C-alpha cells in the first residue's frame, strides 16, 4: 500500500454478501479437521478455495463486503485552500464573499450594506420603520384634536390622522412616511423590499453555487478523493477497492478474504505428509 492510502480512515458501514457468513477477524468459517494443512500464524485453511486465508482489514476502518471495498471515513480532498468538507451537503464548501462595504446576513441570505440609506430631499431615513420619513414628521391632527408629543399621537384614533399628500401614517414609527418611495442605497447595492435592507447578491467562487441551507458556496462537482481511492455517491464517501491484503495474498470476492497466492509459503502437514499444490491437500 502507498503511504497516502495507509493514512486514510474508513467509514463504519459494513455489508455482507448472501451466503458468506460472518467475517470475523481471526475466525475460519470452514470446519477444520486434523488432516487439514496447517497455515502460518494468523491464517486459516479454507477448503472452499484450497488455500490459506486471512480476513481482509481496512487500515483504520471497516470492510464493506457487499461492495468489496473499504469505505473511507476521512473527508475527501477539497480543491481550494478556502474550502472544507461539509457533512450536511456531503461536498466541499467555501464561505460566501460580499462586495466591499457589505456583509453577509445569514437571516436574509443577502449581502447587506452597513451604510444608512439616503432619502429624497425633504425626508430622512427612519431605522424603526425602515422607510423614508418626512422631515417634519409631526402629523396635522383633525379639528378639535391636538398632537400629543408624549405618545406621538393625535387624541383621535390613528385611522383619522391626516398626513401630508403623498404620505401615510405609520403606527410603528408614529410618523408620516412617504408612500412608495424607495430609499436610495450606496453604489453596487439595491433596496430589497422583503428584508428592507440595501443588498447585493452573494458572491461564490467559480465552480460553486450558494447553498442557503448551510449559508456557504458548495462545489458543483463531486469531491476529490486521495490517490488510489474514488468517490462513491451512494455512501457519500471515498472508497478503496479492492481492500488491501498482506503480501503474497490477494482479495477473493467470493469469500471476502485475502487468499494466499503461489508466492506464499506452502502450508505444512503433519504425520509425515506433504502438501500437494495440485490436489490442495495433505497426502
N, C-alpha and C positions, 0 to 999 in steps of 0.2 A: 504494500500500500504506500502511496506517496504521502509526504508529510502533511499536505493540506487536507487529505481525507482523514488522517489519523486525528486531526483536531476537531472534526465535525461531531456534534452531538446529534441525537436522534429522538424522534417523537415516540410517544408511548403506545401508539395504536398498533395492535398486533392482530394478524389474521391467521386463519388456518385453512388448509385445503381439505376437502372431504376425504376421509379415509386415511389421513396421515397420522392421526393420534396426537398425543400431547408431546410437543417438542420441548423437553425439559433438559437443561444443561447437565451433562454427565450421566444421562439415563439412556440405556439401549432398549428400544421398544420391542426388539426381536427377542424371542425366547432362546436363551443360550443353553448349550449342553457342554459336558466336559470334553467333548471331542471337537468343539469349535476351535478354530485358530485363535491364538492369543495376540491381541494388538498392543501397541505401545501405550504407555500411561496416558490416560485421558481419552483414549479411543475405544470404541466398542465394535465387535464383529457384527456385521449386518448381512445375514444370509440372503436378503432380498436382492442386494446388488453384488454380493460375493466379495465384499471388501470391508476394510476398517473405516468407520466413520466417526465424526465428531460434530456436535451441534455447531452451526454457524453462529457467530457472535458479532453483532454490530458494535463498533467502538463507541462506548458511552451512550448506547442506545438500545433499541429493540428491533428484532426482526419481524417483518410482516410476511408471513408465509404465502398468503394469497397472491401477493404481488411479487414474491421472490426478490424482495428489496428491503433496504434499511430506510426507514422514514426518519429524515433528519429533523432534529429539534432546534438547532441553532438557526436564527433568522438568515435568510438569503443575503447575498451581497447587493447593496444599493449602489447605483452607478455614480452618484454625485455626493460630495462630502457633506452637503447640507441636508441630505435625505436620510431617513431611518425607516426600518421596517415597522409597519403598524399592524398589529394583530386584529384590529377592528375591521379593517378593509382587506387584510391579508395582501398587502402590497407596500411598496416603498412610498413614503410621503415626505413632503417638504413644507416648511412654514410658508404661509402666504406673504406676499410683499405688497406694499401700497405706495402710491405716489408720494413724493415729498410733501410734507405738510398735512398728511392724512395718516390715520391709524386704523387698524382693523377692529371693527366692532363685532364681537362674537355673537351678540344677541341678534343684530340685524343682518349679519353676514355681509357687511359692507365695509369699504374703506371710507371713513368719515373724516371731515375736516375738523381741526381743532380750533379754527378761527370762527368768530361770531359772524353770521351772515349780515349783509347790509340790506337796507330797505330803501324804497323810493323817497324822494325829498318830501319832508312833512311827516314822516313816520319813522319809528325806531323798532328794532327787533326786541321782542319780549321773550325771554327764555322760558317763562312759565307756560305761555300758550303756544310758544314756538311759531310765532306769526308776527307780521308787521303791525305795529300799533300806532295809532295817530299820535303826533307829537303832543297834542293837547287831549289826553285821554278822558278828561272829565266829561261824562255824557251830559246832554241837556235833558233835564227832567221835565215831565209834563207840568202844566199849570197846577197850582195848589200843592205841588210836591217840591222837595228840596234834596240836594245831594248830601249824603251822609259820608263825610270823609273817613270816619272810623270803619264803617262797614263797606265803604266804596260802593254804595248802592243808593238808588233813589228809594224813597219810602214806599213807592208803589212796586208791585211785582216786576221782576226783570223783563217780563214779556211786554211791558208797557213803556220800557225805557226807550227813548228816542236817541239814535246816534246820527252823526252827520251822514249825508248822502255818500254811498259807496262803502259804508262800513256797517258793522253789526255788533251787537253787544256779546261779549264772550264772558260767560259766567265763571270760567276758570281763572282768568286774569282780572275779571271785573273791570274790563276796559272795552272801549270800542276798537275793533280790529278791522283792517281793510278786508274787503271781500275779493276772493280770487286774485290776490296779489302774491306772487311767488317771491320769497326772499332771494336776494342776489348772493350767489356763492363765489368763492375765490376761483381764479382761473383753474381749469382742469377738473373742477368739481361741479356737480349739478344738484339741484334740490330734489330730494326724494320725499314724495308726499306720504308714503306709508310710514317711514321712520321719522319724518320731519327733521331730516339732517342733510347737510351738504355731503355728497358721497361721490366716490369713483368706483369703478369696477375693480374687483380683486385681481391681482396680477399673479400668474403662475409661470414657472419655468417652462421652456419648450419641452413637449413630451409629457406634460402633466395637465390635469384639469382639477378645478376646485371641487372639493367634496364637503358639503355643508354638514355632514354627519360628524366629521372629526375636525372641521374648520382648517383643513390643510389641503395642499395640492398633491394629488395622487397620480402616480405614474400610469400612463395609458398602456404600457407594455408589461409583460409578465416579469416578475423578479428574476434576477440573475443568480444562479447557484454556483457554488465552488467547483473548481475543475474536477471532472470525473463524476459529477452529480447532475441531476436535471430536475426541473420544477414539475410537480405533479398537481394539476388543478383540483382533482378530487380530494386530495389530502391537504391542499394548501401548504405544501412543504416541499423541500428539496429531498430527492430520494437518491440512494446509492444502489445500483443494480449491476451485476449480481452482488449479493452480500460478500464481504471479504472472507477468505478462507486461509488457514495456515499454509505454510509452504508444502509443496508436494501433494496438495489436495485441491479439489475443485467442487463448486457448489452443484448439488444434484437437485433439480427442481421436483423430482418425483417424491423424494423422501425429505426434502427441505433440510438437508445436512451437507456437510463438507465430506467428500469421499476421497480416500487415498487413491492416488493415481500410480502409474507404472514407475514413477521416480521415487515413490515412498518405499521404505524398508519393508520387506515381505513379513507377513505375520509369522509367528513361531508356533510350533506344535509340540505337544507332549508325547510321552510314551514312545519315543524314538521315531515318531512320524515326521514327515516333511510336508510343507505346504506346496500343493500343486496349483500353479497360477492358471492353468487351463481349466482344471476342474473346480478351482476356487474352493478347495477343502484340503484337510489333512489326510494324507494317505500313507 
